[in-house]
Amino acid sequence: MEMNIALLRGDGIGPEIVDSAVEVLKKIGEKYNHTFNFTPYLIGGSAIDACGEPLPKETVDGCLASDSVLLGAVGGPKWDNLPGDKRPEKALLGIRAAMELYTNLRPARLYPALAEDCPLRPDIAANGFDLLIVRELTGGIYFGDRGYRQGKYGEEAYDTECYSRVEIERIARAAFEAAMKRNKNVISIDKANVLETSRLWRKTVHEIAEEYPEVKCTDMLVDNAAMQLVKNPSQFDVVVTSNMFGDILSDEASQITGSIGMLASASLGNTTRGLYEPIHGSAPDIAGQNKANPIATILSAAMMLRYAFSLEEEALCIEKAVDKVLEDGIRTPDIAHGEGAVGTKEMTAEILKRI
Ligand code: NAD
């Protein structure tokens, strides 16, 4: 297989961690006989410095012409005082919109080797967890009608939650497709006891569930889901939910893993292309010091192999190599307790050895 991958290294630790993931992809290419061609494009602060805007047209065109896109992170203190629409972070919304990415996949996994980093009670952490949050990304209350008006008590503000059947159908399908590649269990999260949008959500998710008879599908109210995530996270496999509920629950899920440098994500649209990136930011405090944990970006590359290219075995090979380095006690400073941490380059080399 030959694939063209656009690289958006970005700012801060972005270049270091993307380069680590590229090395891993090259090794996978050698091992499984694939050719991955990489083309770098500017994004974020580095793009502002080079051409005055955070998301140059060449970057958008390059991403749309590629088979998939790997992003590091953008932003940093150098650009913090620019006006909102000129800031590096503006490029993130811009590229997601240009690629029409409406599905966000956020896995959250507790590695047994990192159980001591988990903020949950040890008896809960002992069960481990491995869940995937599928969040609708372009609809709901963040995009609905909004404004100010005069109401019963004077000035008031309002935001509107609106979901069409089509938007729910496509995110539900994304969740069921992901579940087919995992443990075939979808929990759909809503607030159907109160919200009309949630009632349409629930009805539509169950209609789509009929297309996937192998997948178990149940519903959970969002308030209960927030509790269950800290009480019994091992019950979840795939969670599908709306934009706002997903925003909140995916941050809760990432926090209970205890390690921001380990968490990957994917944003998908109607094509297989997708945008793959770690959930963390550009970590300017450790940029250029060979201290960044490259694992979140390496696992994002594994997600790319799985979701963009359907290379399940190759994706698993990367994930197992990461499991193995952790089992072998190799740690970057963010997940090390005490002495003996390795740098970004050394961690990458150790993962390469285990592929
Ligand atoms: P951050 O995620 O960059 O850093 C938070 C803390 O986690 C820092 O102490 C950092 O050193 C640490 N950290 C993050 N990733 C790490 C890694 N891979 N290895 C080791 N340690 C890691 O969040 P922040 O400090 O709030 O933001 C810094 C900049 O990143 C800001 O400009 C922000 O706007 C931007 N940002 C970008 C994205 C993105 O590009 N998707 C996301 C969030 C924040």
Residues whose N, C-alpha, C, O or C-beta is under 5 A from the ligand:
A	BS01	NAD	G72 A73 V74 G75 G76 G261 P278 I279 H280 G281 S282 A283 P284 D285 I286 K291 A292 N293 D334
